Amino acid sequence: MRAVAERTTGHPVPITGSWGLTETAPAVTNAHYDFEESGNIGVPLPGADVLLVPSGDAYEIRARGPMVTPGYLHREDLTEAAFDDEGFYRTGDAVTLTDPEDPDRGLLFRGRIAEDFKLATGTFVRVGAVRTALLSACPMLSDAVITGENADEVCALAWPHAGEVAHLLGRVATVDGEVVHDPELAEHVARALAEYNATVGSAGRVVRVLLLARPAGLDSGEITDKGYVNQRKVRQLRADLVEILHDGSESPAVITARSAS
């Protein structure tokens, strides 16, 4: 983005990062300095208290301050569950320190804790980070749901990016019922998947991908009211496809990194 901005305007354009929720009206942190990491959400704004609670290989970020709601209207049950004993709002978002030796370099957003899971081996999978890395490595995918809870490997259900597919193939992808079964597109995905897997560890390596033909549904809860894909809901409603990814079946629609030539 910086390169495009400078090429377009002829001079550098500052880019900032920030973080917050509807319940924090909205910002708690802000990056008021130059940074390189796209997930950098900065440091706490004046008046904001931030608490980092260990969660797997990251932290849940909790917030307290005048920007945080006092609670939910007429819902004392939700209010009580939303705050800890010190009055910090439990956001459910995961972060890590950009530099553990220098907190002033800010926090890195790592997705939603509620979406994360463990493999059967006990390896903790940070879903938000894996999803972001996978989509960056495979531009022919528009979004993905990471699977593998209590399984041996990480896999993904994914939606093809119509524009990228048209550019790659010169046509739309071939659909077979609920899934996309297109050997030519599969070759592109498999190659990108192999290149991605070569750069990450076991907790980030996506072994197989199944391309979905039907978009995520808002009415079914697969899309949240904030417009993003509800990972757990998709896994629940499409459990049969998740099973195909992980049961070792030889479904022709399943794409593996090993299928790239």
N, C-alpha and C positions, 0 to 999 in steps of 0.2 A: 504493500500500500504506500509506503514511503517513497519507493522508487517511482511508482506510477504518478504520485502527487507531484514529485519534483520534476519529472519529465513533462507533465502537463502544464504546471504553473511556472516552471523555471526557477523555483526556489523551494527550500525545504518547508514542509507543512507539519506542524506538531501533531502527534497522535497520542492520545491518552487512553488509559484504561480505568474502569471503575467497577464497583460491585455493590449490589444491594438487592433487596426484595421489595415486593409490594408492602410488606409489613414494616419496612424500614424507610419508607417515604422519600426517595428510594435509596440514596447512596449512603454507604458506611465507609468505603475505602475509595482512594483515588490515587492514580499514578501521576504525580506532578513533575516528573523527571523523565529523561530519555531511558528507554528500555528496549531490549531486543526480543524478549519472549512474548509471543502473542497472547498468552494467558495471564500476563502480569496485571493484577487488579490493584496494585499500589499498596499504600499504607493507610491506617485509620485516619479519617478526617478529624479535625478538632472537635472535641466533645464526644467522640465515639470511643467506647471501650470494646476491644475485641479479645475474645478468649479462644485459644486453640486447644481443642480436646483431642488427644490421640485417637486415631481410628485407622487400624491397619497400618499402611505405610504413609499415611497422610494425617491430616487433622480435620475434625469438624470445626468450622468457624462459627462462633456464637457472638452475638452483638448486644450491647447495652448502651443506652444514651437517649437523648431527647428526640432523636429521629425514629425510635422504635415504638411501634404501637403499644398501648397499655394492655391490649387484649382484643378478643373477638366479641362483637356485640351479642349480648344474650346467650353466649356460649361459654360459660365458666369452665366446662369440661375441656374445651379446646384450649382455652387460655392457660389453664393449669398445666396441661401437657406440653405447651409450647415454650415454657420458661423453666430454667433450672433454679436451684435453691438460692443462687446469687443474683437472680433477676436477669440473667442473660437469655436472649431469645435463641432457641435451638433452630438454626437455619436448615440443617440437613445438607449443607454444601461442604465439599471437601476442598482443602487447600494444602499447599506445601510452601515452605520458605524458598524464595529464589536462591538465597545464599544463607545457610544456617549460621554462618559466622557474621553475617551483616543483615539484620532484620530491616534496615533502612532501604534495602534493595527491593522490598515488597514481597507480596504473596502471589503464588500462582494458583489459578483456579483449576480444580481437578474433577469437576462434575458433582453429581449428587451421590451422597453416601447411600441413600436408599436404593440406588440402582446397582451397587457393587455386590459382588458375591465371591465365594471361594470355590476353587476346583476341588475335585475329590482328593487331590494330593495335598490340600491345605493352602495352596498358592492363592493369594488374594488378587482378584482382578479388579482394577480400577476402570470401570466401564466407560466413564466420560473420556478419560485419556486414550483408551484403546479406540473408541469410536472416532475421535477427532483425528488420531494418527492414521487410522485406516482410510477415512474419507480423503485425507490429504494425499495419501499414496495412491488412491484409486479414484481419479476424477470422474470415471464413468459411473460412479455410485453417487446418488443424491443424499441418501441417509442409510443408517444401519442400526440394527439391534444386535447387541452382543450377547451370545448365549454360552452356556457351559457350567451353570451352577450345579455343583455336585457331580460334574462329569470330569472326564480325564483331560479334555482339551477345550480351548476357546474356539468358537465358530461364530458365524454371523448370518442373520437374515438381512438382506439389503435390497434397496430399491434402485433400479437403474436410473441414471440421469438422462432424460429423453434427448436433450440437446447434444450431450457428449456421445451418446449412442448413435445418433443420426450422423454426427461428424465422423465417427469411427467406421460405421458400416455403410453409410449412405442410404439407410433405410431404418425402419423401426424394428425392434427386437421381436423375435418369434416367441409367442406365449403358448403355454400348455396348461390350461386350467388356472390354478392358483400361482403357478410359478412361471418364470421365464426360462425356456429351454432353447438356447440359441448357441450352437457350438462355436460360431465365429466370435460372438461376444464373450463367451466363456474363456476363449483363448486369451483375449485381452485382459480379462479380470484375473485369470490364473497367473499371467506373467507379472502383473502389477502386485499381486498378492505374494508371489515368491520374492520379488525385490523388497517388499515391505518386511516380510518375515526375516530376511537376512539381517535386518538392522535392529531387531528387538529381542528381548528375553522371553522366557516361557509364558509370563503373565500377560504379554502383549501380542504374542504370536497367534494369528488367526489361521487355523488349519483348513477350514472349509467354509464356503459361502454358498448360500442358496438365494437366488434372485426372486423377488416377489413381484407378481403381476398386479395384485390388488393393492391400492394405496392404503395407508393407515387411515382409520375411520375416526371422525370426531364424535359421532353419536355413540360409538362403541367404547369410547374412552381411550382409544389408541393414540389420539392426539389430545393433549391437555388443553385447558382453557387459555393457557399462555402460548399455545401454538407449537409446542415441541412434542416429539414422539415419546410416549410413555413406555419405557423399555419393558418393565415388568408386565404391563397389560398386553403388549404385543406378544411377549413370550407365552403368556397365559392363554390368549385367544387363538394363537397359532401353534399350540403345543404339538400338534401332529407334524408340523414342518420342523420344529425344533428336534423332535425325536428322529426324523429322517437324517438330520445333520449329525446326530451323535450316536445312532445305533449301529453304525458300520454298514448300512445297506448300500447297495450299488446303484442308487438312483442316478439316472443319466443327467438330471438337472443339477446335481451337486457339483460344485466347482472346487478343486483342490489346487494348491500351489504346485503340486507335483505334475499336474496335467499340462503345465506350460511347456511348449516345445521351443 
